[in-house]
Amino acid sequence: MKKNIQDIKIFITRDIPSPGIDLLKKEGFQISIWPHDRPIPADELIKGGKAANAVLCISTDKIDANFMNECKHLDIISQFAAGYDNIAVTEATKLGIPLGYAPGAMSDATADIAFGLMIAVSRKFFYMHKRIGKGEWTHFRPKANLGFELKNKTLGIFGLGRIGLEM
């Protein structure tokens, strides 16, 4: 028997960015969200899962065989992450619970961070920030702590997956 969207309850294990929650609410789903800014304990995860038709979790939640067997009624478990190492995929498959995840969701952001770290290291941002914070930088020294330029350098990328291609 097909369920009406208004009757479908989604349990979200962490307060995710509002555009995602707003989209679900706009479609008419009933949403409940774990209200704390810390990992959800296993018993609370199971309690939320038992009261829902679907679970939207994050990568730090332990979606193990125990959870699956306690919540085998779920129509879907979806992950707010690019991977699914925290989910007992074999158990979900055995119980017929479909899984969703978001491959590539963080590829742009991760490539940006890698690029930022490359610049920060080449120009000694962290080292100089610590020295400034300690009051050790008193004046400009033209030849001190320059780091090196990235201009005209070659960047080697091992593994051209989603993040490597974005980089």
C-alpha positions in Angstrom: 0.0 0.0 0.0 1.4 3.3 -1.1 1.8 6.0 1.7 0.8 9.6 1.4 3.8 11.9 1.7 2.1 13.7 4.6 2.1 10.3 6.5 5.8 9.7 6.0 8.0 10.4 9.0 11.7 11.2 8.5 14.1 11.1 11.5 17.2 13.2 10.9 20.0 12.4 13.3 21.7 15.9 13.3 20.6 19.4 12.5 21.7 19.6 8.8 21.7 22.8 6.8 18.2 24.2 6.5 17.9 24.0 2.6 17.7 20.2 2.9 15.2 20.2 5.8 13.2 22.9 4.0 12.9 20.8 0.8 11.6 17.9 2.8 9.1 20.0 4.7 8.0 21.7 1.5 7.2 18.3 0.0 5.0 17.5 3.1 7.1 15.0 5.0 6.9 14.9 8.8 10.4 15.8 10.1 11.9 15.1 13.5 15.5 16.1 14.2 17.9 15.0 17.0 18.2 18.3 18.8 21.7 18.0 20.2 25.0 19.1 18.7 26.8 15.8 19.6 26.7 12.3 18.3 23.4 10.5 18.9 23.6 7.5 21.4 22.7 4.1 20.0 19.5 3.9 22.1 18.3 7.3 20.9 19.1 6.4 17.3 17.0 3.3 17.6 14.2 5.2 19.3 14.1 7.8 16.5 14.3 5.1 13.9 11.4 3.1 15.4 9.2 6.2 15.2 10.0 6.9 11.6 9.6 5.6 8.1 13.0 6.9 6.9 16.2 7.9 8.6 18.6 10.6 7.3 21.9 10.1 9.1 25.4 11.4 9.1 28.7 9.6 8.8 29.4 9.5 12.5 26.2 7.6 13.3 26.7 3.9 13.8 24.1 2.3 11.5 25.0 -1.3 12.4 23.2 -4.7 12.3 21.6 -4.1 15.7 20.1 -0.8 14.5 18.9 -2.4 11.3 17.2 -5.3 13.1 15.5 -3.0 15.6 14.3 -0.8 12.7 13.8 -3.3 9.9 10.5 -1.5 9.0 12.3 1.5 7.6 11.6 2.3 3.9 15.0 3.9 3.4 18.2 5.0 5.2 19.9 7.9 3.6 23.3 9.4 4.5 24.2 13.1 4.5 27.7 12.2 3.4 29.8 11.1 0.4 30.6 7.7 1.9 28.8 4.9 3.8 31.5 3.2 5.9 29.4 3.6 9.0 26.4 1.6 7.6 26.1 -2.2 7.7 25.3 -2.5 4.0 25.2 -6.3 4.0 22.5 -6.2 6.8 20.5 -3.5 5.0 20.6 -5.6 1.8 19.5 -8.7 3.7 16.6 -6.8 5.3 15.6 -5.1 2.0 16.3 -1.6 3.3 17.4 0.7 0.5 20.4 3.0 1.2 21.2 6.4 -0.1 24.2 8.6 0.1 25.6 11.7 -1.6 28.8 10.8 -3.6 30.5 13.9 -4.8 28.6 16.2 -2.4 31.7 17.5 -0.8 34.1 17.2 -3.7 34.2 21.0 -4.5 34.6 22.0 -0.8 37.3 19.3 -0.2 39.3 20.5 -3.3 39.0 24.1 -2.1 40.3 23.1 1.3 43.2 21.2 -0.3 44.0 24.2 -2.5 43.8 26.5 0.6 46.1 24.3 2.6 48.6 24.2 -0.3 48.7 28.0 -0.3 48.8 28.2 3.5 51.8 25.8 3.7 53.7 27.4 0.8 53.4 30.9 2.4 53.8 29.7 6.0 50.4 31.1 7.1 50.1 28.9 10.2 53.7 29.3 11.3 53.5 33.1 11.0 50.0 33.2 12.6 51.5 31.5 15.7 54.5 33.9 15.8 52.2 36.9 15.5 49.9 35.6 18.2 53.0 35.2 20.5 54.1 38.7 19.8 57.2 37.5 18.0 56.6 39.5 14.8 57.8 43.0 15.5 58.7 44.3 12.0 58.9 43.4 8.3 62.0 41.5 7.3 62.3 41.4 3.5 64.1 38.0 3.4 62.5 36.3 6.4 59.7 33.7 6.3 58.7 34.3 2.7 57.8 30.7 1.8 57.7 30.0 -1.9 55.5 31.0 -4.8 53.1 28.6 -6.4 53.3 30.4 -9.7 54.9 28.3 -12.5 54.9 25.2 -10.3 53.6 21.8 -11.3 50.9 20.2 -9.1 51.0 16.4 -9.1 47.7 14.7 -8.2 47.6 11.0 -7.3 44.2 9.5 -8.0 41.9 11.4 -10.3 38.7 10.6 -8.5 36.0 13.2 -7.8 38.2 15.4 -5.5 41.3 15.0 -7.7 39.4 16.1 -10.8 38.0 19.2 -8.9 41.5 20.1 -7.7 
